[in-house]
Amino acid sequence: MRKSRVIAAIALAIVVIAFALVTGLLQTSSPGPQGIAPVVAVTKSTCVPSPGDILIIADLSGFNNSIAHGAPLNPWPVVRVHLGDFVHFLLCNQDQTQAHAFAIQTYFDTGVALAPGAAFRIEFQATIPGTFVIYCNIFCTVHIFMVGRLIVSNP
């Protein structure tokens, strides 16, 4: 009985530490002087990328296989754009059993939940420079591993 409690306590500690690491990442942005989040367009779509789309696949391997890339300690994917760019994400939930979500700190905090097999297109202009966390904002079995970065830099 005691051994199972120790294992449960260790597992809980690992989850708490991972959450703290992700939360720490959420505080790394450096918003511009306006501090105003841009307008975001979210539309239902199919999982067929158009030229210029940044394709994000959500499934049991995280975002674009983020688990294999070492997330949450090494966020993946890392998307780099320039200030003023129009950014087009195509999000596809290829998990057939559970919902996943997609949000971007400052740019798209409300996020969007994707039902199994669903796809959404998110478009915005990168108007605030800095490093922003891409994350899943609903609980799922791989939630803590679904963390990436959006880096908006001056051209």
C-alpha positions, 0 to 999 in steps of 0.5 A: 500500500505504501509503495503505491502511494510513493509512486503516486506521489512521484507521478504527481510531483512530475506532473506539477514540475512539468506544469511549472515549467510550461507555466514559466514558459508562458511568462517569456513573451515580450509584448510591444509597446501597444500590448494589444493582441491582434485580431484573429480569424478562425474558420473550419477547414479541411486538413489540406494545406494551402501554400504558405500554411504552417501545418500543425498536426495534433495527435497522441505524439503532441504537436508535430511529434513534439514528444519525440522532440523533447517537449515540454522541456524543448518546445516543438514546433518552433515557428519563426515569423517577422513582425508584420507578417500575415501568419496562417496556421492550419490545425488538424486533429488526427487523433480519432479518439479525443479532442485537442486544442491549440492556443498561442499566448497573447495572439490567440489565448482563447484557443480553439478545441478540435474534435477528433478529425477536425481541422481549423485555419487560424490567421493573424498579423504578427504585430507584437514582437517576442517569443510566445508559447503555442499550447493546448488549452484543454486537458487531454492525455498528452496535454503537457507535451503539447507546447511549441513556440512562436517567435516574432522578430524584427525583419 
